[in-house]
């Protein structure tokens, strides 16, 4: 979306995903340690770990759609 930052701090992304900050750091570090094989997509910029907003948006969209594909009206 226009005007939104492309990257979020871990402490900003965690509540958007409904997880604790420590869980988000654990998942971000797993991503960095495994070269993107597992965890929460993240980049390290200096001493900071940043989460791409697009990754948060994708995860939020998947989470909101889980279990809805077989529902009837």
GROMACS elastic network, one bead per residue, 0.5 to 0.9 nm:
[ bonds ]
;  ai    aj funct       b0    kb
    1     4     6  0.58125   500
    1     5     6  0.87226   500
    2     5     6  0.85927   500
    4     7     6  0.86803   500
    4    53     6  0.85439   500
    5     8     6  0.70230   500
    5    52     6  0.89332   500
    5    53     6  0.73562   500
    6    51     6  0.85775   500
    6    52     6  0.59908   500
    6    53     6  0.53831   500
    6    54     6  0.73482   500
    7    50     6  0.58459   500
    7    51     6  0.53971   500
    7    53     6  0.51716   500
    7    54     6  0.82231   500
    8    11     6  0.80514   500
    8    12     6  0.59704   500
    8    13     6  0.60375   500
    8    49     6  0.87946   500
    8    50     6  0.55411   500
    8    51     6  0.51319   500
    8    52     6  0.63000   500
    8    53     6  0.61438   500
    8    56     6  0.89543   500
    9    12     6  0.52063   500
    9    13     6  0.63405   500
    9    14     6  0.87666   500
    9    48     6  0.78858   500
    9    49     6  0.66964   500
    9    51     6  0.62008   500
    9    52     6  0.89463   500
   10    13     6  0.51173   500
   10    14     6  0.60947   500
   10    21     6  0.68067   500
   10    24     6  0.63781   500
   10    25     6  0.64850   500
   10    28     6  0.79850   500
   10    42     6  0.87945   500
   10    48     6  0.89886   500
   10    49     6  0.67326   500
   10    50     6  0.61256   500
   10    51     6  0.62587   500
   11    14     6  0.54936   500
   11    15     6  0.74658   500
   11    20     6  0.84177   500
   11    21     6  0.54499   500
   11    22     6  0.86599   500
   11    24     6  0.77557   500
   11    25     6  0.83342   500
   12    15     6  0.64865   500
   12    16     6  0.71394   500
   12    21     6  0.84181   500
   12    51     6  0.89848   500
   13    16     6  0.52249   500
   13    17     6  0.63690   500
   13    18     6  0.87335   500
   13    19     6  0.87536   500
   13    21     6  0.82591   500
   13    24     6  0.77302   500
   13    50     6  0.89679   500
   13    51     6  0.69741   500
   13    52     6  0.89930   500
   13    53     6  0.80095   500
   13    56     6  0.69074   500
   14    17     6  0.52354   500
   14    18     6  0.61379   500
   14    19     6  0.52089   500
   14    20     6  0.57986   500
   14    21     6  0.53408   500
   14    22     6  0.85715   500
   14    23     6  0.79375   500
   14    24     6  0.56522   500
   14    25     6  0.86098   500
   15    19     6  0.58622   500
   15    20     6  0.68917   500
   15    21     6  0.76536   500
   16    19     6  0.78384   500
   16    56     6  0.74904   500
   16    57     6  0.89065   500
   16    60     6  0.77492   500
   17    20     6  0.87085   500
   17    24     6  0.87188   500
   17    56     6  0.69904   500
   17    57     6  0.89985   500
   17    59     6  0.75293   500
   17    60     6  0.64420   500
   17    63     6  0.88471   500
   19    22     6  0.83335   500
   19    23     6  0.63428   500
   19    24     6  0.66177   500
   20    23     6  0.51434   500
   20    24     6  0.62293   500
   20    25     6  0.86773   500
   21    24     6  0.50066   500
   21    25     6  0.61842   500
   21    26     6  0.85693   500
   22    25     6  0.50859   500
   22    26     6  0.61415   500
   22    27     6  0.86559   500
   23    27     6  0.61707   500
   23    28     6  0.85306   500
   24    27     6  0.51255   500
   24    28     6  0.60077   500
   24    29     6  0.84589   500
   24    39     6  0.88329   500
   24    40     6  0.72809   500
   25    28     6  0.50351   500
   25    29     6  0.59739   500
   25    30     6  0.84183   500
   25    40     6  0.86124   500
   25    49     6  0.83767   500
   26    29     6  0.52189   500
   26    30     6  0.61337   500
   26    31     6  0.87294   500
   26    39     6  0.79526   500
   26    40     6  0.85475   500
   27    31     6  0.62913   500
   27    32     6  0.87517   500
   27    38     6  0.78202   500
   27    41     6  0.81665   500
   27    42     6  0.88427   500
   28    31     6  0.50991   500
   28    32     6  0.63640   500
   28    33     6  0.86292   500
   28    38     6  0.89461   500
   28    39     6  0.58680   500
   28    41     6  0.62213   500
   28    42     6  0.54811   500
   28    43     6  0.82459   500
   28    49     6  0.76152   500
   28    50     6  0.84891   500
   28    51     6  0.77644   500
   29    32     6  0.50099   500
   29    33     6  0.59253   500
   29    34     6  0.84552   500
   29    39     6  0.74909   500
   29    40     6  0.79837   500
   29    42     6  0.78581   500
   29    49     6  0.84395   500
   30    33     6  0.50529   500
   30    34     6  0.59832   500
   30    35     6  0.83589   500
   30    36     6  0.79358   500
   30    37     6  0.83683   500
   30    38     6  0.62525   500
   30    39     6  0.51363   500
   30    40     6  0.73816   500
   31    34     6  0.53938   500
   31    35     6  0.59773   500
   31    37     6  0.64209   500
   31    38     6  0.52795   500
   31    40     6  0.56999   500
   31    41     6  0.58954   500
   31    42     6  0.65343   500
   31    43     6  0.87357   500
   32    35     6  0.53680   500
   32    36     6  0.62330   500
   32    37     6  0.87787   500
   32    38     6  0.87170   500
   32    39     6  0.82193   500
   32    40     6  0.87279   500
   32    41     6  0.79271   500
   32    42     6  0.67076   500
   32    43     6  0.71744   500
   32    44     6  0.79358   500
   33    36     6  0.77027   500
   33    37     6  0.87823   500
   33    38     6  0.88520   500
   34    37     6  0.53690   500
   34    38     6  0.64822   500
   34    39     6  0.83743   500
   35    38     6  0.79955   500
   36    39     6  0.71348   500
   36    40     6  0.81753   500
   36    41     6  0.67591   500
   36    42     6  0.83474   500
   38    41     6  0.83043   500
   39    42     6  0.86572   500
   40    51     6  0.77595   500
   40    55     6  0.80729   500
   40    56     6  0.87478   500
   41    50     6  0.87252   500
   41    51     6  0.62184   500
   41    52     6  0.69704   500
   41    55     6  0.65378   500
   41    56     6  0.86040   500
   42    49     6  0.65003   500
   42    50     6  0.55297   500
   42    52     6  0.65135   500
   42    55     6  0.87348   500
   43    48     6  0.82942   500
   43    49     6  0.57160   500
   43    50     6  0.53304   500
   43    51     6  0.64991   500
   43    52     6  0.78403   500
   44    47     6  0.67971   500
   44    48     6  0.56740   500
   44    50     6  0.62318   500
   44    51     6  0.89374   500
   45    48     6  0.52240   500
   45    49     6  0.62776   500
   45    50     6  0.72221   500
   46    49     6  0.80751   500
   51    54     6  0.85578   500
   51    55     6  0.72606   500
   51    56     6  0.74955   500
   52    55     6  0.53287   500
   52    56     6  0.67163   500
   52    57     6  0.88476   500
   53    56     6  0.50663   500
   53    57     6  0.61228   500
   53    58     6  0.85779   500
   54    57     6  0.50153   500
   54    58     6  0.60912   500
   54    59     6  0.85888   500
   55    58     6  0.50731   500
   55    59     6  0.61399   500
   55    60     6  0.84905   500
   56    59     6  0.51669   500
   56    60     6  0.60178   500
   56    61     6  0.85188   500
   57    60     6  0.51001   500
   57    61     6  0.61022   500
   57    62     6  0.86525   500
   58    61     6  0.51335   500
   58    62     6  0.62227   500
   58    63     6  0.85667   500
   59    62     6  0.51613   500
   59    63     6  0.60525   500
   59    64     6  0.85897   500
   60    63     6  0.50793   500
   60    64     6  0.61691   500
   60    65     6  0.86915   500
   61    64     6  0.52414   500
   61    65     6  0.63205   500
   61    66     6  0.87679   500
   62    65     6  0.51927   500
   62    66     6  0.61400   500
   63    66     6  0.53777   500
   63    67     6  0.88493   500
   64    67     6  0.83919   500
   64    68     6  0.81669   500
   65    68     6  0.54925   500
   65    69     6  0.71655   500
   66    69     6  0.72492   500
   67    70     6  0.68064   500
   67    71     6  0.76111   500
   68    71     6  0.54032   500
   68    72     6  0.87534   500
   69    72     6  0.86501   500
